[in-house]
């Protein structure tokens, strides 16, 4: 285990996963409602672990067979992250809304909740770009230590999902204010641009 590569994977994983999206909003709402929180957190984290493993192992193998794949995906990923950062910055500038828990969904069983969670996770094309493509691309910078990078990214997923799910009740008064979402979107924009820069420069 290479500690510095592990930390790099942890920071990259957290940077990508913190972006506000359907999966995180769903988990946050479940946490705010106090419904099946552990099961939903575990489903999200395990899904990420599988996808990260595919990205780190599969992308490296494909890159060895197709040497042009790494630079193409690297620059394509950087372009997407630059666009995503701009989108987040625009959202921070224009957004006036706040995320609310909504009415409590009485009778929402565990099975239906997990099906909804898995559908939101696996049917979202962005999750493949973040975990399989982007983390797979970044992992090629750590030749021989991809397992440490993957372990760090997976740890980041578990930390984030469980913190978000079980910390939702404490976050409720914060995210009832639109300014909190705008601030978070602004931070996300800076993080995405930083990752894009690292992909282009190889730093």
BELUR-V721670 format. One record per pair of residues at least 6 apart in sequence whose ideal C-beta (glycine too) atoms are under 7 Angstrom apart, sorted by the first residue. I is the first residue (numbers start at 1). GAP is how many residues later the second one is. If there is no record, write none. Layout:
I_GAP + I_GAP
This chain:
1_147 + 2_143 + 2_146 + 5_137 + 5_140 + 5_143 + 5_144 + 6_142 + 6_145 + 6_146 + 7_145 + 8_141 + 8_144 + 9_139 + 9_140 + 9_141 + 9_142 + 9_143 + 9_144 + 10_142 + 10_143 + 10_145 + 10_146 + 12_123 + 12_126 + 12_141 + 12_183 + 13_122 + 13_139 + 13_140 + 13_143 + 13_144 + 14_142 + 14_146 + 15_176 + 15_180 + 16_114 + 16_118 + 17_139 + 17_140 + 17_143 + 18_142 + 18_170 + 19_169 + 20_164 + 20_165 + 21_105 + 22_98 + 22_102 + 23_21 + 23_97 + 23_98 + 23_101 + 24_140 + 25_74 + 26_91 + 26_94 + 27_13 + 27_14 + 27_17 + 27_134 + 27_137 + 27_138 + 28_71 + 28_136 + 28_140 + 29_72 + 29_73 + 30_6 + 30_7 + 30_10 + 30_135 + 31_6 + 31_133 + 31_134 + 31_135 + 31_137 + 31_138 + 32_69 + 32_136 + 32_137 + 32_140 + 33_68 + 33_71 + 35_73 + 35_78 + 36_74 + 36_77 + 37_128 + 37_129 + 39_71 + 39_75 + 40_73 + 40_77 + 40_125 + 41_120 + 41_121 + 41_124 + 43_71 + 43_74 + 43_75 + 44_73 + 44_77 + 44_117 + 45_112 + 45_113 + 45_116 + 47_74 + 47_75 + 48_83 + 48_106 + 48_109 + 49_105 + 49_108 + 51_76 + 51_77 + 51_80 + 51_81 + 52_79 + 52_83 + 52_98 + 52_101 + 52_102 + 53_97 + 54_78 + 55_76 + 55_77 + 55_78 + 55_80 + 55_81 + 56_79 + 56_80 + 56_83 + 56_90 + 56_93 + 56_94 + 58_78 + 59_77 + 59_78 + 59_80 + 59_81 + 60_79 + 60_80 + 60_86 + 62_7 + 63_6 + 63_7 + 63_77 + 70_67 + 70_70 + 73_60 + 73_64 + 74_63 + 74_125 + 75_125 + 77_56 + 77_57 + 77_60 + 77_122 + 78_118 + 78_121 + 78_122 + 80_49 + 81_111 + 81_114 + 81_115 + 82_111 + 82_114 + 84_108 + 85_104 + 85_107 + 85_108 + 85_111 + 88_97 + 88_100 + 88_101 + 88_104 + 89_97 + 89_100 + 91_94 + 92_90 + 92_93 + 92_94 + 92_97 + 95_83 + 95_86 + 95_87 + 95_90 + 96_82 + 97_81 + 98_77 + 98_78 + 98_79 + 98_80 + 98_83 + 99_76 + 99_82 + 121_6 + 135_18 + 137_62 + 138_61 + 139_7 + 139_10 + 139_11 + 141_61 + 142_7 + 174_6 + 175_6
